[in-house]
Amino acid sequence: MADPHIEQFRKDARKALDEERDIQEEVEAEERAFAKPPENKPMQAGARKYPEPPFPKQHLEKPGLEAEMELAPMYDAPFYKGSEKLQDKVALITGGDSGIGRSVAVLFAREGCDIVLAHLEENVDAEDTKAAIEKEGRRCVTISGDVAKAAFAKAAVDLAVAEFGKLDILVNNAAFQEHIPDITALTDEHFDRTIKTNLYGYFYMARAAAAVMQPGSAIINTGSITGIEGSKDLLDYSMTKGGIHAFTRALSGSLMPKGIRVNAVAPGPVWTPLNPADKQDPSQFGAHAKMKRPAQPEELAPAYVFLASPQTASYITGEILPVIGGY
């Protein structure tokens, strides 16, 4: 005996099919009406417009002076308003004379922080950054030296204590990088310089800082997208940045009993003196990022404020915060 519901099932099926085809036709009509070639423009989502490739074909002698760049990095974040997140704190920032370090120093000062600015030999940049910090109403002292030397790390920390009576925040930011076409082109001297600056420097500074820091203090390391994804042209640099990420995780556990938080920011491409002091032609720097442009230092600096402040990141330690412009 035939199921009396069969015919109804067939009607329901035809009705469902008709509805699906109607939806299909409507969607396809909408697609045809609004079909546009995808825009391939760099993404702009900030408070002001940021530079897009191509950039000047300028090559700088290392370490690279921000004062000599034809296209100056944007660091002062005029739309960023301070709210005392770091009021009366003291920070030591390595590589603080330019690039990310300069912007971090200025925003820290805007949040009420005094600064010890450690740099290599970029005296003009250091003085410019010092003036920008003082314009924010905070004090700044500078010290020049090689972060790869343990004695310099201790001297920088001692300077913070002598000038300001304490050290609350360490930002390990100094770095060395130089592209190479192949591993066979990476000399012992080149490899050694990268390892010494990027790993020894971070270790020495962290060790010296931890000896004087009190509970509630923070260490922030500058990692990199290369430490996450690697870069075939930056073998040694990628190795050190991956090491910095691991060091951050390990050190966070080591210093937790002392109440010291340790985190890292892992930037994508950022327009700083490091770039024209590395590449012979930086004109397309950042063009292959998802946003099709590099970040400017002021787009990174708020992440450091966030991780440094006990008001915003008291429950955050051991984290690697990527700021890479999308996936």
Secondary structure by P-SEA (a helix, b strand, c coil): ccccaaaaaaaaaaaaaaaaaaaaaaaaaaaaaacccccccccccccbbbbcccccccccccccccccccccccccccccccccccccbbbbbcccccaaaaaaaaaaaaabbbbbcccccaaaaaaaaaaaaaaacbbbbbbbcccccaaaaaaaaaaaaaacccccbbbcccbbbbbbcccccccaaaaaaaaaacaaaaaaaaaaaaaccccccbbbbbbcccccccccccaaaaaaaaaaaaaaaaaaaaaccccbbbbbbbbcccccccccccccccccccccccccbbbcccccaaaaaaaaccccccccccbbbbccccc
